[in-house]
Amino acid sequence: MEFFDLIKKRYSVRAYTNDPVEDEKLQQVLEAAQWAPTAANRQPFQLVVIRTAGRQEELSRIYHRPWFVQAPILICGVGVPRMGWIRGDNRRYLDVDVAIIMDHLILAAANLGLGTCWVAAFDAAAARQILKLPDEVEPLIFTPLGYAADQPAQKERKPLSELVRYNQW
């Protein structure tokens, strides 16, 4: 698919079929994350791939929407702070890096006909416990991964004139 068509087509899926995601498609979306740029190319992340079958009740503790566990797969983007790049003024780029890798993953999924939904409002303590995450890492983002059972709503975007400035504020 042409890139600009892809970014306009992608939407936050909130209903999934129970059709399995093919292993080769899962591999491709994971490779898209692997190739994403990160600050100083440190790749300070891990991806936790979770099969939802038989675990829906437990996984619902992480995020309390039924569609969250409808897809056959959940992916959690985890940041590894000790590996992240820090700018000279102590600005940490871990969140930015994980956002970039997840965006690559989500766009690759859309390109393959798969649905995703960026989920940030989850229970981090529940995620830590259920995924058995060590204290030194941070769960930052989730997405279901599966085939959409809904249709995209009309997208609204502000005009560029409200979003872009040239040369100065």
Phi, psi and omega in degrees: 000143178295139190303314182292328173295318180300311183292333176280330181282323184302138177213167180279108183279131180233025172201130185233148171281171176264013177297134180292151173273127180298142182303321181292327177289319176301314180301319181295319180291325177292322177294326176299319177295318180302323184271000180292147177286144173225159182302127181056021181052037182281339182047061184274054184216164168223150174248128177255116180263124186239123172278127186275341185305124179077000183239010187304315182297313179298312182292335177295342175293335180287317180211127192269039174247134183303323182293340181301325183250009177288321181293153181289344183224142166243145174234131177250126173271118184247131176268144178245092188307321183296341181264348186285154178277143179235124179292163182305332179267018179072015175286120180272139183252014182302311180299320179296313181301314181293324176297319180295315183293323178290326177295318176300315180300314183294319178292321177297319178300313180299320179297332180266006179084015180260153178257153178213168172207121179296119181237111179248339185270052183256168178275103185296324179295317178296317179300314178304313184291312184293320182271358179056047181282138176290158182301332186277005176239164186228120174289125186246329185203147174236155165213136165291157176221117181184192180266133183294140173244013178231182179239147179293144173279166176297130180273140175246133176224144175293152176291152179306326182300338177267352187244343188238137173234147181246130173072330178195170181293000000 
